[in-house]
Amino acid sequence: YDDGVVGRLAANRFHVTTTTGGAPRVFAKMEDYRQTEWPDLSVWLTSITEQWSVIALNGPNVRSLIEPFVEGIDLAREAFPHMAIREGTIFGVPTRLFRVSFTGELGFEVNVPSAFGLAVWQRLIREGKKYDIVPYGTEALHVMRAEKGYIIVGQDTDGTQTPDDVGMNWAIGKKKLDFVGKRSLVRPDMLVSERKQLVGLMTKEARIVLEEGAQITAEKTSAVPAKMIGHITSSYWSETLGRSIALGLVQGGRARMGDEIFVPMPGAVYPVKIVEPVFYDPEGERLNV
């Protein structure tokens, strides 16, 4: 539905978070489906956007930072695995603690009542000085998530991609009798091998950062018209890797690993190599420290 997390608090109770600024749109869509598609279900939706503040903490020292101040939650890796949610307190404040990450690092999202958001933030910054804590912005977040191949809905997708196109076939409920979009997944056009698929792209010249939105061609040409086989969806300089990285949608991309294709940009046509879309920590070890 959007970039976000669904946390299951009880058998029939869920806490849904959305991308920044996305709550009204997601809430409206869910309410629309509740009323028009499944009016027979006993489901109630309540907006709690103004009731909660969320602080995302990421990095190898996060557990050590919060552990002395969290009560009622076992923060051990085995007891609180990635993609789990627990309820307890932090600094004595009620919290719904999500162990999630959009950076590829060990991460916790601290949900606290809005009235306590600033105080908890200030306390975390103060206590985190011993770990050289620093607020990070969206550009840093975008680079880190791209290094791990994490997609942004609406940037690395355009409404025509299926979960399989972006390497998320694992997220489809294979045993569910029905869900939103299920019929679309079995239409013939959704199953052809030449669909545009998300891949990683590495320029031959490491210093060249490709332009987002640039077209991709199979041949080295800047002539118009040229056959276009995809486009760049995300492109950054990765300080961690010491080179540029990019994600793109390419026709039949997963079957073309290692192939050289081309990206025409003003002044030059750049050769790029198709690679896996995870550039850093492919085993996810940094998520599970």
Backbone as numpy.savetxt, mean C-alpha at the origin, in Angstrom:
# Nx Ny Nz CAx CAy CAz Cx Cy Cz
-11.42 -1.49 -1.91 -12.23 -0.28 -1.91 -11.39 0.98 -1.91
-10.21 0.93 -1.36 -9.33 2.08 -1.25 -8.10 1.61 -0.47
-7.06 2.43 -0.40 -5.94 2.09 0.46 -6.40 2.22 1.90
-6.34 1.16 2.67 -6.79 1.21 4.05 -6.71 -0.15 4.70
-7.23 -0.24 5.91 -7.13 -1.47 6.69 -8.48 -1.75 7.34
-8.89 -3.01 7.34 -10.08 -3.44 8.06 -9.62 -4.28 9.25
-9.91 -3.80 10.45 -9.54 -4.52 11.66 -10.75 -5.17 12.28
-10.64 -6.48 12.57 -11.77 -7.20 13.16 -11.66 -7.18 14.67
-12.58 -6.45 15.32 -12.56 -6.31 16.78 -13.28 -7.45 17.47
-14.29 -8.01 16.82 -15.07 -9.11 17.36 -15.69 -9.84 16.17
-16.47 -10.90 16.45 -17.01 -11.71 15.36 -17.78 -10.88 14.34
-18.53 -9.87 14.80 -19.35 -9.07 13.89 -19.12 -7.58 14.08
-17.89 -7.20 14.43 -17.59 -5.79 14.66 -16.24 -5.45 14.06
-16.22 -4.41 13.23 -15.01 -4.08 12.48 -14.68 -2.59 12.59
-13.40 -2.28 12.59 -12.91 -0.90 12.57 -12.21 -0.73 11.22
-12.76 0.13 10.36 -12.26 0.31 9.00 -11.54 1.65 8.90
-10.29 1.61 8.45 -9.58 2.86 8.18 -9.44 3.00 6.66
-9.25 4.24 6.20 -9.13 4.50 4.77 -7.89 5.34 4.51
-7.61 5.54 3.25 -6.54 6.46 2.88 -6.89 7.87 3.38
-5.88 8.70 3.53 -6.09 10.06 4.02 -7.14 10.79 3.17
-8.16 11.29 3.83 -9.20 12.03 3.13 -10.23 11.16 2.44
-10.10 9.83 2.56 -11.00 8.95 1.81 -12.22 8.48 2.56
-12.32 8.82 3.85 -13.40 8.27 4.67 -14.80 8.57 4.13
-15.12 9.82 3.78 -16.49 10.09 3.30 -16.85 9.29 2.05
-15.91 9.18 1.12 -16.17 8.45 -0.13 -16.38 6.96 0.14
-15.51 6.38 0.97 -15.62 4.96 1.26 -16.89 4.67 2.05
-17.18 5.52 3.04 -18.39 5.34 3.84 -19.64 5.38 2.94
-19.68 6.33 2.02 -20.83 6.46 1.13 -20.97 5.24 0.22
-19.86 4.73 -0.27 -19.92 3.55 -1.15 -20.41 2.33 -0.38
-19.91 2.14 0.84 -20.34 1.00 1.65 -21.83 1.12 2.01
-22.27 2.31 2.32 -23.68 2.52 2.64 -24.56 2.28 1.41
-24.07 2.67 0.27 -24.81 2.44 -0.97 -25.01 0.95 -1.22
-23.93 0.17 -1.08 -24.05 -1.27 -1.27 -24.94 -1.91 -0.19
-24.85 -1.40 1.03 -25.68 -1.94 2.11 -27.17 -1.77 1.80
-27.51 -0.63 1.23 -28.91 -0.34 0.98 -29.44 -0.92 -0.33
-28.58 -1.01 -1.35 -29.07 -1.39 -2.67 -28.76 -2.83 -3.07
-27.62 -3.36 -2.65 -27.22 -4.70 -3.05 -27.59 -5.77 -2.02
-27.41 -5.43 -0.75 -27.67 -6.41 0.31 -28.54 -5.81 1.42
-29.74 -5.34 1.08 -30.62 -4.74 2.09 -31.12 -5.77 3.11
-30.98 -7.06 2.80 -31.45 -8.10 3.70 -30.49 -8.38 4.85
-29.27 -7.87 4.74 -28.27 -8.13 5.78 -28.46 -7.19 6.97
-28.19 -7.70 8.16 -28.27 -6.89 9.38 -26.90 -6.24 9.60
-26.67 -5.14 8.91 -25.38 -4.44 8.96 -25.63 -2.97 9.25
-24.86 -2.40 10.17 -24.95 -0.98 10.49 -23.57 -0.36 10.31
-23.54 0.81 9.71 -22.29 1.54 9.50 -22.34 2.84 10.29
-21.27 3.13 11.00 -21.19 4.36 11.79 -19.86 5.05 11.51
-19.89 6.31 11.13 -18.65 7.06 10.91 -18.02 7.42 12.25
-16.77 7.02 12.44 -16.04 7.34 13.67 -14.79 8.17 13.36
-14.80 8.80 12.18 -13.64 9.56 11.75 -13.22 10.63 12.75
-14.19 11.33 13.31 -13.86 12.42 14.23 -13.55 11.92 15.64
-13.77 10.64 15.88 -13.56 10.10 17.22 -12.15 9.56 17.46
-11.40 9.36 16.38 -10.08 8.72 16.53 -8.98 9.53 15.85
-7.81 9.54 16.46 -6.58 10.03 15.85 -5.66 8.84 15.64
-4.89 8.87 14.57 -4.02 7.74 14.24 -2.59 8.23 14.07
-1.67 7.55 14.73 -0.24 7.86 14.62 0.46 6.62 14.09
1.07 6.73 12.91 1.78 5.60 12.30 3.24 5.65 12.70
3.71 4.59 13.34 5.10 4.47 13.77 5.76 3.37 12.96
6.92 3.67 12.37 7.61 2.69 11.54 9.10 2.70 11.81
9.72 1.52 11.77 11.15 1.41 11.94 11.52 0.27 12.88
12.76 -0.16 12.84 13.18 -1.34 13.62 13.11 -1.15 15.13
13.02 0.10 15.61 12.99 0.35 17.05 11.60 0.63 17.60
10.57 0.48 16.74 9.22 0.87 17.15 8.73 0.06 18.35
8.94 -1.25 18.32 8.46 -2.07 19.43 9.14 -1.66 20.73
10.44 -1.42 20.67 11.18 -1.01 21.87 10.69 0.33 22.38
10.29 1.21 21.48 9.80 2.53 21.87 8.51 2.43 22.65
7.53 1.69 22.15 6.21 1.72 22.76 6.01 0.69 23.87
6.84 -0.34 23.88 6.61 -1.45 24.82 6.51 -1.02 26.28
7.35 -0.10 26.77 7.25 0.28 28.18 5.96 1.01 28.53
5.25 1.50 27.53 4.09 2.36 27.79 2.76 1.73 27.40
2.82 0.50 26.87 1.61 -0.20 26.44 1.21 -1.23 27.49
-0.05 -1.22 27.86 -0.57 -2.20 28.82 -1.74 -2.95 28.20
-1.86 -4.23 28.56 -2.97 -5.04 28.09 -2.74 -5.65 26.73
-1.55 -5.47 26.15 -1.24 -6.02 24.83 0.15 -6.65 24.87
0.26 -7.90 24.46 1.56 -8.55 24.31 2.12 -8.18 22.95
3.21 -7.42 22.94 3.76 -6.91 21.69 4.76 -7.86 21.03
5.00 -9.02 21.63 5.94 -9.97 21.05 5.54 -10.33 19.62
6.52 -10.59 18.79 6.27 -10.85 17.37 5.28 -12.00 17.18
5.45 -13.07 17.96 4.59 -14.24 17.81 3.17 -13.96 18.31
3.05 -13.16 19.37 1.73 -12.88 19.95 0.96 -11.82 19.18
1.70 -10.97 18.49 1.07 -9.84 17.79 1.67 -9.77 16.39
1.24 -10.66 15.49 1.85 -10.74 14.16 1.44 -9.60 13.26
2.15 -9.47 12.16 1.82 -8.47 11.13 0.38 -8.67 10.68
-0.36 -7.57 10.50 -1.76 -7.54 10.09 -2.70 -8.00 11.19
-2.33 -7.78 12.45 -3.20 -8.08 13.57 -3.61 -6.78 14.26
-4.66 -6.85 15.09 -5.13 -5.70 15.84 -5.36 -6.14 17.28
-5.00 -5.26 18.22 -5.19 -5.53 19.63 -5.71 -4.26 20.31
-6.40 -4.44 21.43 -6.90 -3.31 22.22 -6.26 -3.31 23.59
-5.88 -2.13 24.05 -5.26 -1.96 25.35 -5.12 -0.49 25.65
-4.02 -0.10 26.29 -3.76 1.31 26.56 -2.33 1.66 26.23
-2.09 2.93 25.93 -0.75 3.46 25.76 -0.68 4.78 26.52
0.29 4.91 27.39 0.38 6.06 28.30 -0.92 6.21 29.11
-1.59 5.09 29.34 -2.85 5.11 30.08 -4.05 5.49 29.26
-3.88 5.72 27.97 -4.97 6.13 27.07 -5.47 4.89 26.30
-6.78 4.69 26.20 -7.29 3.55 25.42 -6.78 3.59 23.99
-6.36 2.43 23.48 -5.84 2.39 22.12 -6.31 1.14 21.39
-6.55 1.31 20.11 -6.70 0.19 19.19 -5.41 0.18 18.37
-4.59 -0.82 18.62 -3.25 -0.86 18.04 -3.23 -1.84 16.86
-2.94 -1.29 15.69 -2.83 -2.11 14.48 -1.35 -2.37 14.21
-1.01 -3.63 13.92 0.35 -3.88 13.46 0.32 -3.98 11.94
0.50 -2.85 11.31 0.46 -2.76 9.85 1.59 -1.84 9.39
1.87 -1.86 8.10 2.95 -1.03 7.59 2.74 -0.76 6.11
2.92 0.49 5.70 2.93 0.84 4.29 4.32 1.29 3.87
5.30 1.07 4.74 6.69 1.43 4.43 7.56 0.20 4.20
7.08 -0.98 4.61 7.91 -2.17 4.53 8.75 -2.38 5.76
8.69 -1.45 6.71 9.39 -1.58 7.98 8.42 -2.10 9.04
8.96 -2.59 10.16 8.11 -2.92 11.30 7.24 -1.70 11.60
5.93 -1.91 11.71 5.05 -0.75 11.88 3.89 -1.02 12.81
3.52 0.02 13.56 2.31 0.00 14.39 1.54 1.28 14.12
0.23 1.17 13.99 -0.62 2.35 13.91 -1.36 2.48 15.23
-1.11 3.59 15.92 -1.66 3.83 17.24 -2.95 4.64 17.09
-4.09 4.00 17.31 -5.38 4.68 17.28 -5.78 5.05 18.70
-6.00 6.33 18.95 -6.42 6.79 20.27 -7.58 7.77 20.10
-8.40 7.96 21.14 -9.46 8.97 21.04 -8.89 10.33 20.65
-9.61 11.05 19.80 -9.09 12.29 19.22 -8.60 13.29 20.26
-9.27 13.36 21.39 -8.87 14.34 22.41 -7.47 14.08 22.94
-6.97 12.85 22.77 -5.65 12.49 23.29 -4.58 12.43 22.19
-5.00 12.68 20.92 -4.07 12.51 19.81 -2.80 13.33 19.94
-2.93 14.62 20.20 -1.76 15.49 20.28 -0.87 15.11 21.45
-1.47 14.81 22.59 -0.68 14.47 23.78 0.11 13.19 23.56
-0.52 12.18 22.96 0.19 10.92 22.69 1.31 11.15 21.68
1.03 11.95 20.64 2.06 12.28 19.65 3.26 12.94 20.32
3.02 13.95 21.12 4.11 14.67 21.77 4.91 13.75 22.68
4.22 12.86 23.40 4.91 11.94 24.29 5.77 10.95 23.49
5.26 10.46 22.38 6.03 9.54 21.55 7.28 10.21 20.98
7.13 11.47 20.55 8.29 12.20 20.03 9.32 12.38 21.14
8.87 12.70 22.32 9.79 12.91 23.45 10.50 11.61 23.83
9.73 10.53 23.95 10.32 9.25 24.34 11.18 8.66 23.21
10.88 9.04 21.98 11.60 8.47 20.85 12.91 9.15 20.54
13.26 10.19 21.27 14.52 10.87 21.00 15.71 9.95 21.14
15.61 8.99 22.05 16.73 8.06 22.25 16.95 7.16 21.04
15.92 7.10 20.17 16.05 6.30 18.95 16.16 7.20 17.71
16.44 8.49 17.93 16.53 9.45 16.83 15.25 9.50 16.00
14.11 9.50 16.67 12.82 9.53 15.98 12.69 10.81 15.17
12.01 10.72 14.05 11.79 11.89 13.20 10.47 11.71 12.45
9.66 12.75 12.34 8.44 12.65 11.51 8.84 12.49 10.04
8.13 11.64 9.32 8.42 11.47 7.90 7.21 11.91 7.08
7.49 12.46 5.91 6.43 12.99 5.06 5.99 12.00 4.01
5.04 12.43 3.20 4.47 11.52 2.21 5.46 11.15 1.11
6.40 12.03 0.79 7.37 11.68 -0.25 8.26 10.54 0.21
8.73 10.61 1.47 9.52 9.50 2.02 8.69 8.22 2.05
7.43 8.34 2.44 6.54 7.18 2.48 6.40 6.58 1.09
6.22 7.42 0.07 6.04 6.93 -1.29 7.27 6.19 -1.79
8.44 6.69 -1.47 9.66 6.02 -1.91 9.78 4.66 -1.23
9.56 4.62 0.08 9.70 3.35 0.81 8.68 2.32 0.34
7.44 2.74 0.11 6.44 1.76 -0.31 6.75 1.27 -1.72
7.29 2.12 -2.59 7.63 1.68 -3.94 8.81 0.71 -3.91
9.75 0.91 -3.02 10.87 -0.04 -2.88 10.37 -1.44 -2.56
9.23 -1.51 -1.84 8.66 -2.81 -1.48 7.58 -3.27 -2.45
7.30 -2.49 -3.49 6.29 -2.88 -4.45 4.87 -2.72 -3.96
4.66 -1.91 -2.92 3.31 -1.66 -2.43 2.63 -0.65 -3.36
1.42 -0.97 -3.79 0.75 -0.10 -4.75 -0.06 0.99 -4.05
-0.30 2.07 -4.78 -1.26 3.09 -4.38 -2.43 3.00 -5.35
-3.62 2.72 -4.81 -4.82 2.62 -5.64 -5.10 3.99 -6.26
-5.24 4.03 -7.57 -5.46 5.28 -8.27 -4.19 5.87 -8.85
-3.03 5.36 -8.42 -1.77 5.76 -9.03 -1.17 4.59 -9.80
-1.06 3.45 -9.16 -0.56 2.26 -9.83 -1.69 1.44 -10.43
-2.92 1.93 -10.26 -4.09 1.36 -10.93 -4.88 2.50 -11.54
-5.73 2.17 -12.50 -6.54 3.22 -13.12 -8.00 2.81 -13.28
-8.42 1.80 -12.53 -9.80 1.35 -12.61 -10.03 0.21 -13.57
-9.00 -0.14 -14.36 -9.14 -1.26 -15.31 -8.39 -2.49 -14.84
-7.62 -2.38 -13.77 -6.82 -3.51 -13.30 -7.63 -4.43 -12.38
-7.35 -5.70 -12.47 -7.89 -6.69 -11.55 -6.85 -6.94 -10.46
-7.24 -7.59 -9.35 -6.22 -7.93 -8.34 -5.05 -8.72 -8.92
-5.34 -9.63 -9.86 -4.26 -10.42 -10.46 -3.30 -9.55 -11.25
-3.81 -8.52 -11.92 -2.96 -7.64 -12.72 -1.88 -6.98 -11.88
-2.18 -6.72 -10.60 -1.22 -6.03 -9.74 -0.60 -6.97 -8.70
-0.68 -8.28 -8.99 -0.02 -9.26 -8.13 -0.71 -9.50 -6.81
-2.02 -9.27 -6.74 -2.74 -9.43 -5.49 -3.83 -10.50 -5.58
-3.59 -11.51 -6.41 -4.54 -12.60 -6.53 -4.75 -13.31 -5.20
-3.72 -13.26 -4.34 -3.80 -13.91 -3.02 -4.89 -13.29 -2.15
-5.30 -12.06 -2.45 -6.28 -11.36 -1.62 -7.72 -11.70 -1.98
-7.94 -12.46 -3.05 -9.30 -12.81 -3.47 -9.81 -13.98 -2.64
-11.01 -13.85 -2.10 -11.60 -14.93 -1.30 -12.04 -16.08 -2.19
-11.23 -17.12 -2.26 -11.52 -18.23 -3.18 -12.76 -19.02 -2.77
-13.10 -19.02 -1.50 -14.23 -19.84 -1.03 -15.52 -19.05 -0.88
-15.47 -17.74 -1.13 -16.67 -16.92 -0.97 -17.61 -17.12 -2.15
-18.90 -17.26 -1.84 -19.88 -17.44 -2.90 -20.08 -16.17 -3.72
-19.91 -15.01 -3.08 -20.12 -13.76 -3.80 -19.37 -12.64 -3.08
-18.94 -11.66 -3.82 -18.36 -10.44 -3.29 -18.38 -9.40 -4.40
-18.20 -8.14 -4.05 -18.24 -7.06 -5.03 -17.16 -7.28 -6.08
-17.56 -7.34 -7.33 -16.61 -7.50 -8.43 -16.34 -8.92 -8.85
-16.93 -9.92 -8.19 -16.61 -11.31 -8.52 -16.95 -11.66 -9.96
-18.10 -11.18 -10.45 -18.50 -11.51 -11.82 -17.49 -11.00 -12.85
-16.92 -9.84 -12.56 -15.98 -9.26 -13.52 -14.72 -10.10 -13.68
-14.33 -10.81 -12.64 -13.05 -11.53 -12.65 -13.05 -12.73 -13.60
-14.22 -13.21 -13.98 -14.27 -14.39 -14.85 -14.68 -14.04 -16.28
-14.80 -12.77 -16.59 -15.11 -12.37 -17.96 -13.89 -12.66 -18.84
-14.08 -13.08 -20.10 -12.95 -13.48 -20.96 -11.84 -12.44 -21.06
-12.20 -11.18 -21.18 -11.18 -10.14 -21.34 -10.31 -9.98 -20.08
-10.81 -10.44 -18.95 -10.05 -10.33 -17.71 -9.03 -11.44 -17.55
-9.08 -12.44 -18.44 -8.23 -13.62 -18.29 -7.16 -13.74 -19.38
-7.13 -12.82 -20.32 -6.14 -12.91 -21.40 -4.74 -12.62 -20.87
-3.74 -13.26 -21.47 -2.37 -13.16 -20.97 -1.73 -11.81 -21.26
-2.25 -11.06 -22.24 -1.63 -9.80 -22.62 -2.22 -8.59 -21.89
-2.94 -8.84 -20.80 -3.42 -7.71 -20.01 -2.22 -6.94 -19.45
-2.41 -5.65 -19.20 -1.35 -4.86 -18.59 -1.18 -5.29 -17.14
0.05 -5.63 -16.78 0.35 -6.14 -15.45 1.43 -5.28 -14.79
1.35 -5.16 -13.48 2.31 -4.33 -12.74 3.65 -5.04 -12.65
4.71 -4.33 -13.03 6.07 -4.86 -12.96 6.99 -3.78 -12.43
8.19 -4.19 -12.05 9.22 -3.25 -11.71 10.03 -2.89 -12.94
10.58 -1.69 -12.95 11.37 -1.22 -14.09 12.64 -0.55 -13.57
13.77 -0.93 -14.16 15.05 -0.33 -13.78 15.74 0.22 -15.01
16.07 1.50 -14.95 16.75 2.14 -16.08 18.16 1.60 -16.23
18.63 1.58 -17.48 20.00 1.13 -17.74 20.98 2.08 -17.07
20.66 3.38 -17.11 21.47 4.38 -16.41 20.81 4.64 -15.06
21.51 4.27 -14.00 20.92 4.31 -12.66 20.46 5.70 -12.24
21.09 6.74 -12.77 20.79 8.11 -12.33 19.51 8.66 -12.96
19.01 8.04 -14.02 17.84 8.55 -14.73 16.57 8.19 -13.97
15.83 9.21 -13.58 14.53 9.00 -12.93 13.45 9.22 -13.99
12.70 8.19 -14.28 11.68 8.27 -15.33 10.53 9.17 -14.90
9.81 9.70 -15.86 8.67 10.55 -15.57 7.43 9.70 -15.35
6.72 9.95 -14.26 5.47 9.24 -14.05 4.48 9.62 -15.14
3.82 8.62 -15.67 2.89 8.84 -16.77 3.52 8.65 -18.14
4.86 8.55 -18.19 5.53 8.35 -19.48 5.10 7.02 -20.10
4.97 7.02 -21.43 4.56 5.82 -22.14 5.75 4.86 -22.30
5.42 3.60 -22.51 6.43 2.56 -22.69 6.23 1.94 -24.06
7.33 1.73 -24.80 7.26 1.13 -26.13 8.14 -0.11 -26.18
7.81 -1.00 -27.12 8.61 -2.22 -27.29 9.87 -1.94 -28.10
9.83 -0.90 -28.91 10.96 -0.56 -29.77 11.58 0.76 -29.34
12.85 0.92 -29.63 13.55 2.16 -29.30 13.25 3.21 -30.34
12.18 3.97 -30.09 11.77 4.99 -31.04 11.03 6.10 -30.33
11.16 7.28 -30.86 10.38 8.42 -30.39 9.45 8.92 -31.49
9.40 8.15 -32.58 8.56 8.54 -33.71 7.09 8.42 -33.33
6.30 9.29 -33.93 4.86 9.28 -33.68 4.15 8.92 -34.99
3.23 7.95 -35.00 2.78 7.17 -33.83 3.73 6.01 -33.56
3.74 5.56 -32.32 4.50 4.38 -31.93 3.59 3.47 -31.14
3.84 2.17 -31.21 3.02 1.23 -30.47 3.37 1.30 -28.99
2.39 1.65 -28.18 2.61 1.79 -26.75 2.12 0.53 -26.03
2.94 0.01 -25.13 2.59 -1.24 -24.46 2.37 -1.05 -22.95
2.39 0.20 -22.50 2.17 0.45 -21.08 2.59 1.85 -20.70
2.66 2.09 -19.38 3.11 3.40 -18.91 3.68 3.30 -17.50
4.44 4.32 -17.13 5.06 4.40 -15.81 4.01 4.89 -14.80
3.84 4.16 -13.71 2.86 4.56 -12.70 3.52 5.24 -11.51
4.71 4.79 -11.13 5.44 5.38 -9.99 6.92 5.39 -10.32
7.59 6.47 -9.96 9.02 6.57 -10.27 9.71 7.46 -9.24
10.82 6.96 -8.67 11.51 7.69 -7.61 13.01 7.41 -7.66
13.74 8.29 -6.97 15.13 8.01 -6.64 15.14 7.29 -5.29
15.79 6.12 -5.25 15.88 5.36 -4.01 17.27 5.55 -3.40
17.33 6.29 -2.30 18.60 6.50 -1.63 19.11 5.18 -1.04
18.19 4.32 -0.62 18.59 3.02 -0.06 19.32 2.19 -1.09
18.83 2.19 -2.32 19.43 1.37 -3.37 20.48 2.13 -4.18
20.53 3.45 -4.02 21.51 4.24 -4.75 21.24 4.32 -6.23
19.95 4.24 -6.60 19.58 4.30 -8.00 18.09 4.62 -8.13
17.65 4.84 -9.36 16.23 5.08 -9.59 15.49 3.75 -9.64
14.20 3.81 -9.31 13.32 2.65 -9.43 11.99 3.13 -9.99
11.25 2.22 -10.58 9.95 2.59 -11.13 9.03 1.38 -11.14
7.73 1.66 -11.06 6.70 0.66 -11.28 5.94 1.05 -12.53
5.45 0.07 -13.25 4.71 0.37 -14.46 3.76 -0.74 -14.83
2.77 -0.41 -15.64 1.84 -1.39 -16.19 2.28 -1.70 -17.61
2.58 -2.98 -17.87 3.11 -3.40 -19.17 2.30 -4.60 -19.67
1.98 -4.60 -20.95 1.23 -5.71 -21.54 2.00 -7.01 -21.37
1.34 -8.00 -20.73 1.97 -9.29 -20.51 3.25 -9.18 -19.71
3.32 -8.20 -18.82 4.58 -7.87 -18.16 5.22 -9.00 -17.37
4.43 -9.80 -16.66 5.02 -10.83 -15.80 5.75 -11.91 -16.60
5.34 -12.12 -17.84 6.00 -13.12 -18.68 7.24 -12.56 -19.38
7.54 -11.28 -19.14 8.64 -10.64 -19.85 9.79 -10.24 -18.92
9.88 -10.90 -17.77 10.95 -10.56 -16.83 12.32 -10.64 -17.50
13.11 -9.60 -17.30 14.44 -9.54 -17.90 14.48 -8.88 -19.26
13.33 -8.67 -19.88 13.30 -8.06 -21.22 13.66 -6.57 -21.13
14.21 -6.07 -22.24 14.48 -4.64 -22.35 13.36 -3.99 -23.15
12.81 -2.93 -22.59 11.81 -2.13 -23.28 12.25 -0.67 -23.19
11.43 0.26 -23.66 11.92 1.62 -23.82 10.88 2.65 -23.34
11.41 3.76 -22.82 10.57 4.84 -22.34 10.98 6.13 -23.04
10.22 6.58 -24.04 10.53 7.87 -24.68 10.18 9.02 -23.75
11.14 9.93 -23.57 10.90 11.15 -22.80 11.50 12.31 -23.58
11.16 13.53 -23.23 11.70 14.67 -23.97 13.23 14.62 -24.03
13.77 14.57 -25.24 15.22 14.62 -25.42 15.90 13.28 -25.55
15.24 12.17 -25.14 15.92 10.87 -25.20 14.91 9.74 -25.04
15.34 8.57 -25.50 14.57 7.34 -25.30 15.42 6.45 -24.39
14.88 6.10 -23.23 15.67 5.38 -22.24 15.33 3.89 -22.20
16.35 3.05 -22.31 16.11 1.61 -22.16 15.91 1.25 -20.69
14.95 0.36 -20.45 14.69 -0.10 -19.08 14.54 -1.62 -19.10
14.82 -2.22 -17.97 14.72 -3.67 -17.82 13.51 -4.00 -16.95
12.74 -5.00 -17.38 11.59 -5.45 -16.59 12.09 -6.37 -15.48
11.72 -6.03 -14.24 12.15 -6.80 -13.08 10.94 -7.03 -12.17
11.13 -7.81 -11.13 10.08 -8.00 -10.14 9.76 -6.65 -9.48
8.51 -6.42 -9.08 8.13 -5.11 -8.53 8.55 -4.89 -7.08
9.26 -5.82 -6.49 9.79 -5.63 -5.13 11.30 -5.44 -5.26
11.77 -4.24 -4.93 13.18 -3.91 -5.13 14.03 -4.13 -3.88
13.40 -4.15 -2.73 14.14 -4.14 -1.46 13.46 -5.08 -0.47
14.26 -5.90 0.22 13.75 -6.80 1.25 12.62 -7.67 0.71
12.86 -8.44 -0.34 11.78 -9.23 -0.95 11.18 -10.28 -0.03
11.92 -10.73 0.97 11.40 -11.74 1.90 10.59 -11.13 3.04
10.54 -9.81 3.11 9.77 -9.15 4.16 10.36 -9.27 5.55
11.67 -9.44 5.62 12.31 -9.63 6.92 12.20 -8.40 7.81
12.20 -7.22 7.20 12.16 -5.99 7.99 10.77 -5.76 8.60
9.76 -6.40 8.04 8.42 -6.33 8.62 8.31 -7.13 9.89
9.17 -8.12 10.05 8.99 -9.11 11.09 10.13 -9.18 12.08
10.79 -8.04 12.32 11.87 -8.02 13.31 11.29 -8.09 14.71
